[in-house]
Amino acid sequence: MADMKAVWVKWVDSNGQDGWTGRADASSLRVAEFLHVGFVLHEDEIQITLSPTTYTNGHDPVCPYHSPIAIPKIAILARGEVELAGYDG
């Protein structure tokens, strides 16, 4: 775990309504903006994969991460590193 980096990512995703809707309601739809904090599991030129929770002792090689998410880099508005204050690895 000591080599895992924590980051925050501000990103956008699509947003929609279910069923028939009027022009005013349809025109007022806006993309949804999210702020996600997590440990970087994978990153390449297309996406970054984060997990908000991980085991710190590494004793579960089958399921060490909880609720990972892959975020397309094209959807990222901003990002930065998170300092884990008080964590000594």
Residue pairs with C-beta under 8 A, 6 or more apart in sequence:
1 54
1 55
1 56
1 58
1 89
2 89
4 39
4 40
4 54
5 39
5 40
5 81
6 37
6 38
6 39
6 40
6 81
6 82
6 83
6 84
7 37
7 38
7 40
7 48
7 50
7 79
7 80
7 81
7 82
8 35
8 36
8 37
8 79
8 80
8 81
8 82
9 35
9 36
9 37
9 38
9 48
9 50
9 71
9 76
9 78
9 79
10 33
10 34
10 35
10 76
10 77
10 78
10 79
11 33
11 34
11 36
11 71
11 75
11 76
11 77
12 31
12 32
12 33
12 34
12 75
12 77
13 31
13 32
13 34
13 75
14 31
14 32
15 29
15 30
15 31
15 32
16 29
17 25
17 26
17 29
33 77
36 50
36 52
36 69
36 71
37 50
37 52
37 82
38 50
38 51
38 52
38 68
38 69
39 50
39 51
39 52
39 54
39 65
40 48
40 49
40 50
41 49
41 50
41 51
41 65
41 68
42 48
42 49
42 70
43 49
45 73
46 72
46 73
47 70
47 71
47 72
47 73
48 70
48 71
48 73
48 76
48 79
49 68
49 69
49 70
49 71
50 68
50 69
50 71
51 65
51 66
51 67
51 68
51 69
52 66
52 67
53 65
53 66
53 67
54 64
54 65
54 66
55 64
58 64
